[in-house]
Amino acid sequence: MLLVVGDTGFVRVGHVAEIRRLIPLLRPTVVPVTVHMTLMRRMSLLPVLGEFLIEAAGRTAAARGAHEAR
């Protein structure tokens, strides 16, 4: 699970740490000098999103292969 937050938005960095503690598989990303409404306009997020999606696709394929091997 990917959580993307801006460091000047409603969600504080301390909240992200607590959420990470509660959801161990969470991958938090804090974008500097960004609020909630401007996250989608940050081109700097594209590599983060791409990397996350590639990793998720790999995990899905591995899980599917393990399931089919049963």
C-alpha positions as CSV (number, residue, x, y, z in Angstrom):
1,M,0.0,0.0,0.0
2,L,1.4,3.4,-1.0
3,L,0.6,6.5,1.1
4,V,1.5,9.8,-0.4
5,V,1.1,12.9,1.8
6,G,2.4,16.5,1.6
7,D,4.4,17.8,4.4
8,T,2.3,20.9,4.8
9,G,-1.1,19.3,4.6
10,F,-3.6,18.0,7.2
11,V,-1.7,14.8,7.8
12,R,1.4,15.4,9.9
13,V,4.6,13.5,9.6
14,G,4.0,12.1,13.1
15,H,0.7,10.7,11.8
16,V,2.5,9.0,8.9
17,A,4.8,7.3,11.4
18,E,1.8,6.1,13.4
19,I,0.0,4.8,10.3
20,R,3.2,3.0,9.3
21,R,3.3,1.3,12.7
22,L,-0.3,0.2,12.3
23,I,0.1,-1.0,8.7
24,P,3.5,-2.7,8.4
25,L,3.4,-3.2,4.6
26,L,2.7,0.5,4.1
27,R,5.1,2.5,1.9
28,P,4.9,6.1,3.0
29,T,6.1,8.9,0.8
30,V,6.2,12.5,2.2
31,V,6.4,15.1,-0.5
32,P,8.1,18.3,0.7
33,V,6.5,21.8,0.4
34,T,3.2,20.2,-0.8
35,V,-0.4,20.2,0.4
36,H,-3.1,17.7,-0.3
37,M,-4.6,19.6,-3.3
38,T,-1.3,20.0,-5.1
39,L,0.0,16.4,-4.8
40,M,-1.5,15.4,-8.2
41,R,0.4,18.1,-10.0
42,R,3.9,17.1,-8.7
43,M,5.8,15.5,-11.5
44,S,8.4,14.4,-9.0
45,L,5.9,11.7,-7.9
46,L,6.0,9.9,-11.2
47,P,9.2,7.8,-10.4
48,V,7.8,7.0,-6.9
49,L,4.5,5.8,-8.4
50,G,6.2,3.9,-11.2
51,E,8.5,2.1,-8.8
52,F,5.6,1.2,-6.5
53,L,3.5,-0.1,-9.4
54,I,6.4,-2.2,-10.8
55,E,7.0,-3.7,-7.3
56,A,3.3,-4.4,-6.8
57,A,3.0,-6.1,-10.2
58,G,6.0,-8.3,-9.3
59,R,4.4,-9.3,-6.0
60,T,1.1,-10.0,-7.7
61,A,2.7,-12.2,-10.3
62,A,4.7,-14.1,-7.6
63,A,1.5,-14.6,-5.6
64,R,-0.4,-15.8,-8.7
65,G,2.4,-18.2,-9.5
66,A,2.5,-19.6,-6.0
67,H,-1.3,-20.0,-6.0
68,E,-1.3,-21.8,-9.4
69,A,1.5,-24.2,-8.3
70,R,-0.8,-25.6,-5.6
